[in-house]
Amino acid sequence: MKKIRLALLAGGKSGEREVSLAGAREVEKALNPDKYLVKRYDPATDLARLAVEAAEIDVAFILLHGRFGEDGTVQGFLDLLGIPYQGSGVLGSALAMDKNRAKMLYRQAGLLVPDWIMARPGDLDDQQRLLEALPLPVVIKPLRQGSSLGMSIVREAEHFRPSLEKAFAYDDEVMIEQYIRGREITGGVLGNDELLPLPLVEIIPGDAHMFFDYEAKYQPGASREICPAEFDQETTRRGQEYACAAHRILGLRGYSRTDMIVAAAGIYVLETNTIPGMTPTSLLPQAAAKQGLSFSALLDLLLELAMEDRGKQK
C-alpha cells in the first residue's frame, strides 16, 4: 500500500510554541509508520520549503496553537498550496480565535455566555469605564491567545491595572468578562457534517491555582480531569449539545473543543478551540479514548475527515 505523505506542522511563532512541539512529538510517535510518511515543518522557518515541496504532500496535520497557526493564517497558506489539512478552514479558525466575535455569534444563536466588554490600550490611563461596566470579580484575557496566557481573575480593584497590562503584553485588544462561579467542563466534537459529541471532561485545578491557567494545564498533577464528567444525564446532554452548537455556529470542521462553566443559572459557553492539545493525555484525546478511540485511531479519523473535506474548508 502506498504511504500517505503527511506534513506535520508544529512550532510556529506564538507563545504556545513549546506546547506545539511537545504535542508534535506525541503525534509523530502515534502515527502508523506503515501508513504515513511523515515530514516535519516549522512555520517559523520552513514555509518556503513547504511551498516548494507542496506537490509531494498528500495531507497536512496542523499542530499549531495561538496566533499564526490556529487563527486561519496557516490554513489559508495551505489552501493556496492545495494541501488538505485536518480541522477548520480560514473563516472558522479566525472566528473561533477572536473571542469577541465568537461570543457575539454564540449569544445571537441563543447560547448563554458571560457578559463582557472590550478594552484597548488607551483604557490603561482611564479604567473607570471598564470598572463601572462589570462588577468584580472579572476575568481579563487577551482577545486572541490560547493556553490561558495573559489571563487573570481580578477580585480587587487594585489588581485591575496590573492584570490589564499583563493581558496587553499578548494582544492589543483585551476582553474583560463577567466571572462565573461553577464547575468547568470541556466538550469535544468530531466530524464534518455529522457530528459526534464526546464525553464531557470536568477540570478541577489544584489548590495552588485560581483557575485552569498555563501551569495548571501543563504541569503534571496540577489539576484533576474527570472523564466522563460526573453530571446527571440532562446536564451531560445539554453540555454536549452546546459543544455541537458552538462548532456549527462558528462553521467548524473536523473537530473542536468548547470550554464551558456549569453554574446555577445554566451552562455558560466560554470559547471554542479549533486545534485542541494533542497528546494522549490532552483533554480531547482523553474524551476520545472514553468513546473507544485510541490516540492513533483518533489521528487516523482526523486525517480521513481532512481528505473527505478537501476543498470544502470555510
Buried (B, 14 or more C-beta within 10 A) or exposed (E): EEEBBBBBBBBBBBBBBEBBBBBBEBBBEBBEEEBBBBBBBBBBEBBEEBEEBBEEBBBBBBBBBBBBBBBBBBBBBBBEBEBBBBBBBBBBBBBBBBBBBBBBBBBEEEBBBBBBBBBEEEBBEEBEEBBEBBEBBBBBBBBBBBBBBBBBBBEEEEBBBEBBBBBBEBBEBBBBBBBBEBBBBBBBBBBBEEBBBBBBBBBEBEEEBEBBBBBBBBEEEBBEBBBBBEBEEEBBEBBBBBBBBBBEBBBBBBBBBBBBBBBEEBBBBBBBBBBBBBBBEBBBBBBBBBBEBEBBBBBBBBBBBBEEBEEEBB
